[in-house]
Amino acid sequence: PALTGLTLSVGASALLGYFYFDIDFVPNFTILAIESLILIALVLIIGLLNTRGVHTRPPLEILRDQAA
């Protein structure tokens, strides 16, 4: 999801620059790479924080909680 949003935003910027402002869009790939790494890291950290309770409990206990 993170890379999809970044790709769509760069594409939208290029299209706006070309059709609306009549300028060439030249993306800075260094900034895009840094943004990609930050976005991936944030998604991983948030996912791990949201599932930390799952990692500390036995699977059968989690399944019983879900069934109740």
Contacts in CASP RR format, 6 or more apart in sequence:
PFRMAT RR
TARGET T0000
AUTHOR 0000-0000-0000
METHOD contacts of the structure
MODEL  1
PALTGLTLSVGASALLGYFYFDIDFVPNFTILAIESLILIALVLIIGLLN
TRGVHTRPPLEILRDQAA
1 43 0 8 1.000
2 36 0 8 1.000
2 39 0 8 1.000
2 40 0 8 1.000
2 42 0 8 1.000
2 43 0 8 1.000
3 36 0 8 1.000
3 39 0 8 1.000
3 40 0 8 1.000
6 32 0 8 1.000
6 35 0 8 1.000
6 36 0 8 1.000
6 39 0 8 1.000
10 27 0 8 1.000
10 32 0 8 1.000
13 25 0 8 1.000
13 27 0 8 1.000
14 25 0 8 1.000
14 27 0 8 1.000
17 23 0 8 1.000
17 24 0 8 1.000
17 25 0 8 1.000
18 24 0 8 1.000
18 25 0 8 1.000
54 62 0 8 1.000
END
